[in-house]
Amino acid sequence: MALHETKLSTAAAVKGAARRRRTVVGKPKRRTRDDILNRIVQAACEEFKRSGFAGATTAAIARKADVTEAQLFRCFGSKSNLFRETIFKPVDQHFLDFMHIHLADIHNAGSNLEMTDLYTTELQRFIREHSGMLASLMMAQTYDLGTTQTGINSLHTYFDRAAAMMTQRLQGRAKVDPRLTVRVAFVTVLASVMFKDWIFPPGMVSDEQITGAVNDFIKEGVHANFGFESARGSE
């Protein structure tokens, strides 16, 4: 009788411990908003690459991100807004990677125009490589006519980082607000790549000449923003 009670007591203790372990292990970790946003963007990037804008569905993206469609729409408002975010997030990451690789050169006072030339060349190459997705984005805008479009967080983050770096380098000597300068520079590069066939007749110039001309145009802006003497001293 005592042995039987001992076995029952042991079995109950084992079951109780197992339940407690399941309670501790099985309790889902609360996800932050940033985590949810990143999961959605990553899942969307994979779906858009695989199926294109028209073929990808918000239901499939939500399943891959392990969120509900309601959460997806609360974060981005529409499939078109989400598409824009997935396209421009790599632009910000590209800038971070560039700064990491060239951090020592960026802080070198004598490398202003050299770094501008190098980064602008890299940015043109990057946009050319992603031109297909950017063209799809322009087409996607027609799907959401009349729909409220939110700002592109990753693009604004990119502009903020670039403007902050320029502000630091200029040390208060900027003639033009760096927030405006980085946007004008970006749209110059974007337009020169995306509308190249519209702007430059066949045989007029080579891709290398276009890249060089865009770089020189942007460097002149940086040159003017630093002031003539300081820019000349940085060459």
C-alpha positions as CSV (number, residue, x, y, z in Angstrom):
1,M,0.0,0.0,0.0
2,A,2.8,2.4,1.0
3,L,4.7,1.4,-2.2
4,H,1.6,2.1,-4.3
5,E,1.1,5.6,-2.7
6,T,4.8,6.3,-3.3
7,K,4.5,5.5,-7.0
8,L,1.4,7.7,-7.3
9,S,3.1,10.5,-5.5
10,T,6.2,10.2,-7.7
11,A,4.1,10.1,-10.9
12,A,2.2,13.2,-9.8
13,A,5.4,15.0,-9.1
14,V,6.8,14.1,-12.5
15,K,3.6,15.3,-14.2
16,G,3.6,18.5,-12.2
17,A,7.2,19.2,-13.2
18,A,6.5,18.5,-16.8
19,R,3.6,20.9,-16.8
20,R,5.7,23.6,-15.2
21,R,8.4,23.1,-17.9
22,R,5.8,23.3,-20.6
23,T,4.5,26.5,-19.1
24,V,7.9,28.1,-19.0
25,V,9.2,26.8,-22.3
26,G,5.9,27.2,-24.2
27,K,5.2,30.8,-23.2
28,P,5.7,32.8,-26.3
29,K,8.2,35.7,-26.1
30,R,6.6,39.1,-26.7
31,R,7.9,40.5,-30.0
32,T,8.8,44.1,-30.3
33,R,7.3,46.3,-33.1
34,D,10.7,46.5,-34.8
35,D,11.0,42.7,-34.8
36,I,7.5,42.5,-36.4
37,L,8.4,45.1,-39.0
38,N,11.7,43.4,-39.8
39,R,10.0,40.0,-40.1
40,I,7.3,41.4,-42.5
41,V,9.9,43.2,-44.6
42,Q,12.1,40.2,-44.9
43,A,9.2,37.9,-45.8
44,A,7.9,40.5,-48.3
45,C,11.3,40.8,-49.9
46,E,11.4,37.0,-50.5
47,E,7.8,36.9,-51.8
48,F,8.2,39.8,-54.2
49,K,11.4,38.4,-55.6
50,R,9.8,35.0,-56.1
51,S,6.3,36.1,-57.4
52,G,6.7,39.7,-58.4
53,F,4.4,42.5,-57.2
54,A,1.2,41.2,-58.8
55,G,1.8,37.6,-57.9
56,A,2.7,38.1,-54.2
57,T,-0.1,38.2,-51.8
58,T,-0.3,39.8,-48.4
59,A,-1.7,36.5,-47.0
60,A,1.4,34.6,-48.1
61,I,3.7,37.4,-46.8
62,A,1.9,37.4,-43.4
63,R,2.2,33.6,-43.1
64,K,5.9,33.7,-43.9
65,A,6.4,36.4,-41.4
66,D,4.3,34.6,-38.8
67,V,2.0,37.6,-38.3
68,T,-1.6,38.3,-39.2
69,E,-2.7,40.2,-42.2
70,A,-4.3,42.7,-39.9
71,Q,-0.8,43.3,-38.3
72,L,0.7,43.7,-41.8
73,F,-1.8,46.3,-42.8
74,R,-1.6,48.2,-39.5
75,C,2.2,48.5,-40.1
76,F,2.2,49.4,-43.8
77,G,-1.3,50.3,-44.9
78,S,-1.2,48.6,-48.3
79,K,0.8,46.1,-50.4
80,S,2.2,48.9,-52.4
81,N,3.6,50.7,-49.3
82,L,5.1,47.4,-48.2
83,F,6.6,46.9,-51.6
84,R,8.3,50.3,-51.5
85,E,9.7,49.6,-48.1
86,T,11.3,46.3,-49.2
87,I,12.9,48.0,-52.2
88,F,14.5,50.9,-50.3
89,K,15.6,49.1,-47.2
90,P,18.7,47.7,-49.0
91,V,19.6,51.3,-50.0
92,D,20.0,52.2,-46.3
93,Q,21.9,48.9,-45.7
94,H,24.2,49.7,-48.6
95,F,25.0,53.1,-47.1
96,L,25.8,51.5,-43.7
97,D,28.0,48.9,-45.3
98,F,29.9,51.6,-47.2
99,M,30.4,53.6,-44.0
100,H,31.7,50.5,-42.2
101,I,34.2,49.7,-45.0
102,H,35.4,53.2,-45.4
103,L,35.0,54.5,-41.9
104,A,38.7,55.6,-41.6
105,D,38.6,57.4,-44.9
106,I,35.3,59.1,-44.1
107,H,36.9,60.7,-41.0
108,N,39.9,61.8,-43.0
109,A,39.6,65.5,-43.5
110,G,41.3,65.3,-46.9
111,S,38.9,62.8,-48.4
112,N,35.7,64.7,-48.9
113,L,35.5,64.8,-52.6
114,E,37.2,61.4,-53.0
115,M,34.6,59.8,-50.8
116,T,31.8,61.5,-52.6
117,D,33.1,60.2,-55.9
118,L,33.5,56.7,-54.6
119,Y,30.1,56.5,-52.9
120,T,28.3,58.0,-55.9
121,T,29.9,55.5,-58.2
122,E,28.8,52.7,-55.8
123,L,25.3,54.1,-55.5
124,Q,24.9,54.2,-59.3
125,R,26.0,50.6,-59.5
126,F,23.7,49.6,-56.7
127,I,20.7,51.2,-58.3
128,R,21.5,49.6,-61.7
129,E,21.5,46.2,-60.1
130,H,18.1,46.9,-58.5
131,S,16.6,48.8,-61.4
132,G,14.1,46.0,-62.2
133,M,12.6,46.2,-58.7
134,L,12.5,50.0,-58.9
135,A,10.7,49.8,-62.3
136,S,8.2,47.4,-60.7
137,L,7.7,49.9,-57.9
138,M,6.7,52.6,-60.4
139,M,4.2,50.2,-62.0
140,A,2.9,49.2,-58.5
141,Q,1.9,52.8,-57.9
142,T,-1.0,52.4,-60.4
143,Y,-2.5,49.6,-58.2
144,D,-2.9,51.9,-55.2
145,L,-4.3,55.1,-56.8
146,G,-6.5,56.8,-54.2
147,T,-4.9,54.8,-51.4
148,T,-3.1,56.7,-48.6
149,Q,0.6,56.2,-49.0
150,T,2.9,56.4,-46.0
151,G,6.4,57.6,-45.9
152,I,9.1,55.1,-46.7
153,N,10.8,54.6,-43.4
154,S,14.0,53.0,-44.7
155,L,14.5,55.7,-47.3
156,H,14.0,58.4,-44.7
157,T,16.4,56.6,-42.4
158,Y,19.0,56.5,-45.3
159,F,18.5,60.3,-45.8
160,D,18.9,61.0,-42.1
161,R,22.1,59.0,-41.9
162,A,23.6,60.6,-44.9
163,A,22.6,64.1,-43.8
164,A,24.0,63.5,-40.3
165,M,27.3,62.4,-41.7
166,M,27.5,65.4,-44.0
167,T,26.6,67.8,-41.1
168,Q,29.4,66.3,-39.0
169,R,31.9,66.7,-41.9
170,L,30.8,70.2,-42.6
171,Q,31.0,71.3,-39.0
172,G,28.3,73.9,-39.4
173,R,29.8,75.4,-42.6
174,A,27.0,74.1,-44.9
175,K,25.6,76.7,-47.3
176,V,22.7,74.3,-48.2
177,D,20.9,72.2,-45.7
178,P,22.4,68.7,-45.8
179,R,19.0,67.2,-45.6
180,L,18.2,68.8,-48.9
181,T,21.6,68.1,-50.4
182,V,21.4,64.3,-49.9
183,R,17.9,64.1,-51.4
184,V,18.9,66.1,-54.5
185,A,22.0,63.9,-54.9
186,F,20.0,60.8,-54.5
187,V,17.3,61.7,-57.0
188,T,20.1,62.8,-59.5
189,V,21.6,59.3,-59.3
190,L,18.2,57.6,-59.4
191,A,17.0,59.5,-62.5
192,S,20.3,59.1,-64.4
193,V,20.0,55.3,-64.0
194,M,16.3,54.7,-64.3
195,F,15.6,57.1,-67.2
196,K,19.0,56.7,-69.0
197,D,17.3,55.4,-72.2
198,W,14.9,58.4,-72.2
199,I,17.6,61.0,-71.6
200,F,20.6,59.8,-73.5
201,P,20.2,58.9,-77.2
202,P,21.9,55.6,-78.3
203,G,25.6,56.2,-79.0
204,M,25.7,59.6,-77.4
205,V,27.8,58.6,-74.4
206,S,29.0,55.4,-72.6
207,D,27.8,54.3,-69.2
208,E,31.2,55.2,-67.8
209,Q,30.9,58.8,-69.1
210,I,27.4,59.1,-67.6
211,T,28.7,57.8,-64.2
212,G,31.6,60.3,-64.4
213,A,29.3,63.2,-65.3
214,V,26.9,62.4,-62.5
215,N,29.8,62.1,-60.0
216,D,31.2,65.5,-61.2
217,F,27.8,67.2,-60.9
218,I,27.3,65.9,-57.3
219,K,30.9,66.8,-56.3
220,E,30.4,70.3,-57.5
221,G,27.4,70.5,-55.1
222,V,29.6,69.2,-52.3
223,H,32.4,71.5,-53.4
224,A,30.0,74.5,-53.1
225,N,28.6,73.4,-49.8
226,F,32.0,73.2,-48.2
227,G,33.0,76.5,-49.5
228,F,35.4,77.1,-52.4
229,E,38.6,77.2,-50.4
230,S,37.9,74.3,-48.1
231,A,36.8,72.1,-51.0
232,R,39.9,73.0,-53.0
233,G,42.0,72.0,-50.0
234,S,40.2,68.6,-49.8
235,E,41.0,67.6,-53.3
